[in-house]
Amino acid sequence: MLRSVLVAALVVMAGCATTGEGDPRDPLEPLNRKVFQFNDAVDAAVATPIATVYHDYVPGPLRSYARNFFANIGDVFIGLNNLLQGKPGDGLQDWARFVFNSTFGVFGINDVASDMGFEKHNEDFGQTFGRWGIGEGAYLVLPFLGPSTLRDGAGTAIDIYADPLTSVRPIPLRTGAYALRFTGARADLLDAGRLLEEAALDRYVFLRDAFLQRRRNLVYDGEPPREGRPRYEEDDEKPEKADKPAPEKPSTQ
Amino acid sequence: MRTLAKLLLPFAFAGLAHAQSAPDGAPDALVKTVTLEVIDLIAKDKDIQSGNRAKLIGLIEEKVLPHFNFTAMTALAMGQSWNKATPEQKKSLAQEFRILLVRTYASALAAYSEQKFDFRPLRMKATDTDVTVNVRVLQPGAQPVPIDYSMEKTASGWKVYDVMVGGVSLVANYRTEFSTVVRDSGVDGLIKTLQTKNRAATPAAESK
């Protein structure tokens, strides 16, 4: 609830912020950078220490049970999103996963469905909107939640609203479930965080560009239209000529 | 947030290509051979297991790097700015970018924890000189992470010129960063930025 308010507030703020020169996909960069810094500070002060303790002291198999448990719950809405995107086969597979993992997998703590060949998918409402042809809009860094876009932010608001954990009662149990899910997710990212530190000249830019590329890839389910390889002088390895006549078939181009 | 993990962790496997046995072999076979070889070497090496980064970097230098075309990668990451650089600048750029990428691989490989690989067979014609080799990293409770190696046939065998992890192109991801620095402080500014970054990232234990 608090999060959806934050999302809404940011969308409003998006309208007022000024734009400078910079990436056309990121007209709100000055504001985004502030939120990014804020998230970083919260992360360093609270999330990372807790996640590190979780990672170091909770045995791997237990962490894996927790991870699978929440992933299994997620399959319900992943399936719905696949149906909304016109992929009934994938949607039914997601629900089959949920059924198998909830029963044979003991409430989802084991991912037996993957072993049976039912692969897990990655879908959410932001991707569904993208599939429907809605553009991503300006890049946004959401407080606490991190990289997003106008479109994905709206999607995330629905994801949160539809999240089965939202209806868990009593409230303390729900809070505990949220905390456990978040801690586990953050713990899984500890290595990635170090890697980002290592790879990026400017973490903000690196993360933004990676996020935007990643989302585009997800909307297309891993098969976005491929761009050719641009050429620049002085590659140290000259490619062999690609336009040699093909031995069998004549070229169709 | 989970997306990010999938995105970055498998940089571990970004770039495992080695052609010791078959310089003219099929590119997909090459990727498979080298990936398995490197993973196996790391699994057997107690020094690397206990965090010897210099040794890990040495392993990458020896087994993986010969199959990368770093000048091509740097040129692609630079985009238009590449043609503005002098030959010496190009050399320094490629050198520094290489160091940066090797460090990143090393960190990613150090985080490897027994994920399984699914090597996808490549459909290619004998005349193809530019292919994408797909590998997927399988992990329970998560969607498999695809790693795509863009490879080009050269006189000295197949060379990787880009790696995409979960749809994120490594080369494309540096493009904005590089062009911003070049716009603000020129090509020399970028070389300096990379040098500073590489020096700063050198932990004392790693220096020779």
Interface residues (C-beta under 8 A of the other chain):
Chain A: D23 S64 R67 N68 A71 N72 D111 S114 E119 K120 H121 N122 L145 G146 A185 R186 D188 L189 D191 A192 R194 L195 L196 E198 A199 A200 L201 D202 V205 F206 L207 D209 A210 F211 Q213 R214 R216 N217 L218 G222 P224 R226 R229 P230 Y232 E233 E234 D235 D236 E237 K238 P239 E240 K241 A242 K244 A246 P247
Chain B: M1 R2 T3 L4 A5 K6 L7 L8 L9 F11 N69 F70 T71 A72 A75 L76 M78 G79 W82 N83 P87 K90 A94 L100 R103 T104 S107 A108 A111 K125 A126 T127 T129 D130 T132 L138 P140 G141 A142 Q143 P144 P146 S150 E152 K153 T154 A155 S156 K159 Y161 D162 G166 G167 V168 S169 A172 N173 Y174 R175 T176 E177 T180 V181 T193 L194 K197 A201
